[in-house]
Amino acid sequence: MSRTDDVRMPADPARPAEAIIRVERYPTTSRILHWLVAVLVLATWPLGFFIQFTKKEVTLDFYLVHESLGFLVLWIMLVRVGNKLVTRTPQREGPVVERVAATVVHALLYVFLIVMPISGFLATNAHGFPLIWFGLVPVWSPLGKSPDIAWTLSAIHEVSAWSLLALFALHIGAVLLHHVIRRDNTLYRML
């Protein structure tokens, strides 16, 4: 269930300085899961990118943290999908083309936030490195060492990572459009 709150909007020449408007917010679970995934991806993505520049002595440690965080992202995304199926979200506002674009970008974000960790998990297993989650819990994999498909899975993981970065840029661009240029309440719905 979504929630309506009073939100004090920043000063705007068209509104009184102390304008208070009603904002229909996303449900609390949706907001928590959204920001949790955002923080994890902002840690995991750069970590994965910079592994190639690490010293050989610490590369496996970086992989362990990267894979463990990615595996966590996968499970939280699966919870998000379930949450999305059972909660009511606020209706999107704006022109039809913007609502369609927002729906497509969000759907693709979900797809790549699931495909990327799955392909990364399977790729490392296919390369012969089973995941021991945060160095504590061995994670079963349907693949053993499979060099014939390891590079394909790695390629899917890499394409997914760059696609996710492009979608993230679009998402942030839309946030800035709504919050800085239009000065509407779109961002407040997710805070």
C-alpha positions as a Markdown table, in Angstrom:
| # | Residue | x | y | z |
|---|---|---|---|---|
| 1 | Met | 0.0 | 0.0 | 0.0 |
| 2 | Ser | 1.3 | 3.4 | -0.9 |
| 3 | Arg | 1.3 | 6.3 | 1.6 |
| 4 | Thr | 0.4 | 9.9 | 1.2 |
| 5 | Asp | 2.6 | 12.4 | 3.2 |
| 6 | Asp | 2.9 | 16.1 | 3.5 |
| 7 | Val | 6.2 | 17.2 | 1.9 |
| 8 | Arg | 7.7 | 20.7 | 2.3 |
| 9 | Met | 8.8 | 21.6 | -1.2 |
| 10 | Pro | 11.9 | 23.8 | -1.8 |
| 11 | Ala | 11.3 | 27.4 | -2.6 |
| 12 | Asp | 9.9 | 28.0 | -6.0 |
| 13 | Pro | 9.1 | 31.5 | -7.5 |
| 14 | Ala | 5.7 | 30.1 | -8.6 |
| 15 | Arg | 4.8 | 28.8 | -5.1 |
| 16 | Pro | 4.9 | 30.4 | -1.6 |
| 17 | Ala | 8.2 | 29.6 | 0.1 |
| 18 | Glu | 6.5 | 27.4 | 2.7 |
| 19 | Ala | 4.3 | 25.4 | 0.3 |
| 20 | Ile | 3.2 | 22.1 | 1.5 |
| 21 | Ile | 1.9 | 19.5 | -0.9 |
| 22 | Arg | 0.5 | 16.0 | -0.6 |
| 23 | Val | 2.8 | 13.4 | -2.2 |
| 24 | Glu | 1.7 | 9.8 | -2.8 |
| 25 | Arg | 4.8 | 7.9 | -1.9 |
| 26 | Tyr | 5.8 | 4.4 | -2.8 |
| 27 | Pro | 5.3 | 1.8 | -0.1 |
| 28 | Thr | 8.0 | 1.6 | 2.6 |
| 29 | Thr | 9.1 | -1.8 | 1.5 |
| 30 | Ser | 9.5 | -0.6 | -2.1 |
| 31 | Arg | 11.5 | 2.5 | -1.0 |
| 32 | Ile | 13.8 | 0.4 | 1.3 |
| 33 | Leu | 14.5 | -2.2 | -1.4 |
| 34 | His | 15.1 | 0.5 | -4.1 |
| 35 | Trp | 17.7 | 2.3 | -2.0 |
| 36 | Leu | 19.3 | -0.9 | -0.8 |
| 37 | Val | 19.8 | -2.1 | -4.3 |
| 38 | Ala | 21.1 | 1.3 | -5.4 |
| 39 | Val | 23.7 | 1.4 | -2.7 |
| 40 | Leu | 24.8 | -2.2 | -3.4 |
| 41 | Val | 25.1 | -1.6 | -7.1 |
| 42 | Leu | 27.0 | 1.6 | -6.5 |
| 43 | Ala | 29.5 | -0.5 | -4.5 |
| 44 | Thr | 29.5 | -3.6 | -6.7 |
| 45 | Trp | 29.7 | -2.2 | -10.2 |
| 46 | Pro | 32.9 | -0.1 | -9.7 |
| 47 | Leu | 34.4 | -2.9 | -7.6 |
| 48 | Gly | 33.9 | -5.3 | -10.6 |
| 49 | Phe | 35.4 | -2.7 | -13.0 |
| 50 | Phe | 38.5 | -2.0 | -11.0 |
| 51 | Ile | 39.3 | -5.7 | -10.3 |
| 52 | Gln | 41.4 | -5.7 | -13.5 |
| 53 | Phe | 43.7 | -3.0 | -12.0 |
| 54 | Thr | 44.3 | -4.8 | -8.7 |
| 55 | Lys | 47.5 | -6.6 | -7.7 |
| 56 | Lys | 47.4 | -10.3 | -8.3 |
| 57 | Glu | 47.8 | -11.0 | -4.5 |
| 58 | Val | 44.4 | -9.3 | -3.8 |
| 59 | Thr | 42.5 | -10.0 | -7.0 |
| 60 | Leu | 40.7 | -13.0 | -5.6 |
| 61 | Asp | 39.7 | -11.0 | -2.5 |
| 62 | Phe | 38.2 | -8.4 | -4.7 |
| 63 | Tyr | 36.3 | -11.0 | -6.7 |
| 64 | Leu | 35.0 | -12.6 | -3.5 |
| 65 | Val | 33.5 | -9.2 | -2.3 |
| 66 | His | 32.2 | -8.3 | -5.8 |
| 67 | Glu | 30.6 | -11.7 | -6.3 |
| 68 | Ser | 29.2 | -11.8 | -2.7 |
| 69 | Leu | 27.6 | -8.4 | -3.1 |
| 70 | Gly | 26.3 | -9.3 | -6.6 |
| 71 | Phe | 24.7 | -12.4 | -5.2 |
| 72 | Leu | 23.1 | -10.3 | -2.5 |
| 73 | Val | 21.8 | -7.9 | -5.2 |
| 74 | Leu | 20.2 | -11.0 | -7.0 |
| 75 | Trp | 18.3 | -12.1 | -4.0 |
| 76 | Ile | 17.1 | -8.5 | -3.1 |
| 77 | Met | 16.0 | -8.1 | -6.7 |
| 78 | Leu | 14.0 | -11.3 | -6.5 |
| 79 | Val | 12.4 | -9.9 | -3.3 |
| 80 | Arg | 11.7 | -6.6 | -5.2 |
| 81 | Val | 9.9 | -8.5 | -8.0 |
| 82 | Gly | 7.7 | -10.2 | -5.4 |
| 83 | Asn | 7.2 | -6.9 | -3.6 |
| 84 | Lys | 6.2 | -5.3 | -6.9 |
| 85 | Leu | 3.6 | -8.0 | -7.5 |
| 86 | Val | 1.9 | -7.5 | -4.2 |
| 87 | Thr | 2.1 | -3.8 | -3.6 |
| 88 | Arg | 0.3 | -0.9 | -5.2 |
| 89 | Thr | 2.5 | 1.8 | -6.5 |
| 90 | Pro | 1.6 | 5.4 | -7.2 |
| 91 | Gln | 0.4 | 6.1 | -10.7 |
| 92 | Arg | 3.1 | 7.7 | -13.0 |
| 93 | Glu | 2.4 | 11.3 | -14.0 |
| 94 | Gly | 3.3 | 13.1 | -17.2 |
| 95 | Pro | 2.9 | 12.7 | -20.9 |
| 96 | Val | 2.2 | 9.2 | -22.3 |
| 97 | Val | 5.6 | 9.0 | -24.0 |
| 98 | Glu | 7.4 | 9.8 | -20.7 |
| 99 | Arg | 5.3 | 7.2 | -18.8 |
| 100 | Val | 6.1 | 4.5 | -21.4 |
| 101 | Ala | 9.8 | 5.4 | -21.4 |
| 102 | Ala | 9.9 | 5.2 | -17.6 |
| 103 | Thr | 8.1 | 1.8 | -17.7 |
| 104 | Val | 10.6 | 0.5 | -20.3 |
| 105 | Val | 13.6 | 1.8 | -18.4 |
| 106 | His | 12.4 | 0.4 | -15.1 |
| 107 | Ala | 11.6 | -3.0 | -16.6 |
| 108 | Leu | 15.1 | -3.1 | -18.3 |
| 109 | Leu | 16.7 | -2.2 | -15.0 |
| 110 | Tyr | 14.9 | -5.1 | -13.3 |
| 111 | Val | 16.0 | -7.5 | -16.1 |
| 112 | Phe | 19.6 | -6.5 | -16.1 |
| 113 | Leu | 19.8 | -6.4 | -12.3 |
| 114 | Ile | 18.8 | -10.0 | -12.4 |
| 115 | Val | 20.6 | -11.2 | -15.5 |
| 116 | Met | 23.9 | -9.6 | -14.5 |
| 117 | Pro | 24.4 | -11.3 | -11.1 |
| 118 | Ile | 23.1 | -14.7 | -12.5 |
| 119 | Ser | 25.5 | -14.5 | -15.4 |
| 120 | Gly | 28.4 | -13.4 | -13.2 |
| 121 | Phe | 27.7 | -16.2 | -10.7 |
| 122 | Leu | 27.5 | -18.8 | -13.4 |
| 123 | Ala | 30.6 | -17.5 | -15.2 |
| 124 | Thr | 32.8 | -17.7 | -12.2 |
| 125 | Asn | 31.6 | -21.2 | -11.5 |
| 126 | Ala | 32.2 | -22.1 | -15.1 |
| 127 | His | 35.7 | -20.7 | -14.8 |
| 128 | Gly | 36.2 | -23.1 | -11.9 |
| 129 | Phe | 35.7 | -20.7 | -9.0 |
| 130 | Pro | 32.7 | -21.7 | -6.9 |
| 131 | Leu | 31.2 | -18.9 | -4.8 |
| 132 | Ile | 31.7 | -19.0 | -1.0 |
| 133 | Trp | 29.4 | -16.2 | 0.0 |
| 134 | Phe | 31.5 | -13.6 | 1.9 |
| 135 | Gly | 34.0 | -16.4 | 2.5 |
| 136 | Leu | 31.5 | -18.1 | 4.9 |
| 137 | Val | 28.8 | -20.0 | 3.0 |
| 138 | Pro | 29.5 | -22.3 | 0.1 |
| 139 | Val | 26.8 | -21.7 | -2.6 |
| 140 | Trp | 25.7 | -24.6 | -4.8 |
| 141 | Ser | 25.9 | -24.0 | -8.5 |
| 142 | Pro | 24.3 | -25.9 | -11.4 |
| 143 | Leu | 27.6 | -25.6 | -13.2 |
| 144 | Gly | 30.9 | -27.1 | -12.5 |
| 145 | Lys | 34.1 | -26.0 | -14.3 |
| 146 | Ser | 32.9 | -25.6 | -17.9 |
| 147 | Pro | 35.4 | -23.6 | -19.9 |
| 148 | Asp | 33.4 | -24.1 | -23.1 |
| 149 | Ile | 30.6 | -21.8 | -21.8 |
| 150 | Ala | 32.6 | -19.7 | -19.3 |
| 151 | Trp | 33.5 | -17.0 | -21.7 |
| 152 | Thr | 30.0 | -16.7 | -23.1 |
| 153 | Leu | 28.7 | -16.2 | -19.6 |
| 154 | Ser | 31.4 | -13.7 | -18.9 |
| 155 | Ala | 30.4 | -11.8 | -22.1 |
| 156 | Ile | 26.8 | -11.8 | -21.0 |
| 157 | His | 27.8 | -10.5 | -17.6 |
| 158 | Glu | 29.9 | -7.7 | -19.1 |
| 159 | Val | 27.3 | -6.6 | -21.7 |
| 160 | Ser | 24.7 | -6.6 | -18.8 |
| 161 | Ala | 27.0 | -4.4 | -16.7 |
| 162 | Trp | 27.5 | -1.8 | -19.4 |
| 163 | Ser | 23.7 | -1.9 | -20.3 |
| 164 | Leu | 23.0 | -1.4 | -16.6 |
| 165 | Leu | 25.3 | 1.6 | -16.5 |
| 166 | Ala | 23.5 | 3.2 | -19.5 |
| 167 | Leu | 20.1 | 2.5 | -17.9 |
| 168 | Phe | 21.3 | 4.0 | -14.6 |
| 169 | Ala | 22.4 | 7.1 | -16.5 |
| 170 | Leu | 19.0 | 7.4 | -18.1 |
| 171 | His | 17.4 | 6.9 | -14.7 |
| 172 | Ile | 19.5 | 9.6 | -13.0 |
| 173 | Gly | 18.9 | 11.9 | -16.0 |
| 174 | Ala | 15.2 | 11.5 | -15.5 |
| 175 | Val | 15.5 | 12.2 | -11.8 |
| 176 | Leu | 17.4 | 15.4 | -12.5 |
| 177 | Leu | 14.9 | 16.4 | -15.2 |
| 178 | His | 12.0 | 16.0 | -12.7 |
| 179 | His | 13.7 | 17.3 | -9.6 |
| 180 | Val | 16.0 | 20.1 | -10.9 |
| 181 | Ile | 14.3 | 21.3 | -14.1 |
| 182 | Arg | 10.6 | 20.6 | -13.6 |
| 183 | Arg | 10.8 | 20.8 | -9.8 |
| 184 | Asp | 8.0 | 18.3 | -9.4 |
| 185 | Asn | 7.4 | 15.7 | -6.7 |
| 186 | Thr | 8.7 | 12.6 | -8.5 |
| 187 | Leu | 11.8 | 12.2 | -6.4 |
| 188 | Tyr | 9.9 | 12.7 | -3.1 |
| 189 | Arg | 7.7 | 9.7 | -4.0 |
| 190 | Met | 10.8 | 7.4 | -3.5 |
| 191 | Leu | 12.3 | 9.1 | -0.4 |
